[in-house]
């Protein structure tokens, strides 16, 4: 089955705390917000401004970087790039103040396919005060950056295959289009108006020319090879509602 999708976006995000250990009784961390949370450029709009707001009670230093974003075997691959410029690369923001960070494309868009990058904003923690005992936690926010092709609008063309085995439905999604798709939920139904027999919830990007596997544990052991299920998928390009046949090993 093939479904065509197009791009859409959300607009606001609270920065998330990343830590490598359990938070102890005392922790030192800042707080900042970024808007928008997704950047889209094209041949006519080659730069955009990000607003970074310090919502904490002390000054915060934020360092910016950008990586080219590709995928291999369903996993993200990030590589250094100079195709996108971020200015300024380091900012100091006082409490309850905002700083504008500009993002600019330094290369021409691809002729037919969407380009993808990841922008990272990382807090540079201050040195702990003498006698401080605890964990210094740095905030890190990652934003997707997509560049539309010179010709037309990038679109995802999705091909789904479903196999039932070992008590699960194994969904494979191939993106044969020219643009990305972001999957947030997948639900499979065996009867109209019933509860889903299997579901997935998360945030998964599939870039053009790439594929991704989803394993959905079955709640109904009566589902078997040859069944035709209703599939409802939530994406950043809108909802998909279609039928899918289960194959088996």
Secondary structure, 3 states (H helix, E strand, C coil): CEEEECCCCCCCEECCECCCCCCCCCEEECCEEEECCEEEECCCCCEEEEEEEECCCCCEEEEEEEEEEEEECCEEEEEECCCEEEECCEEEECCCCEEEEEEEECCCCCCCCCEEEEEEEEECCCCCCCCCCCEEECEEEEEEEEECCCCCCCCEEEEEEEEEECCEEEEEEEECCCCCEEEEEEEEECCCCCCCCEEEEEEEEECCCCEEEEEEECCCCCCCCCCEEEEEEEECCEEEEEEEEEEEC
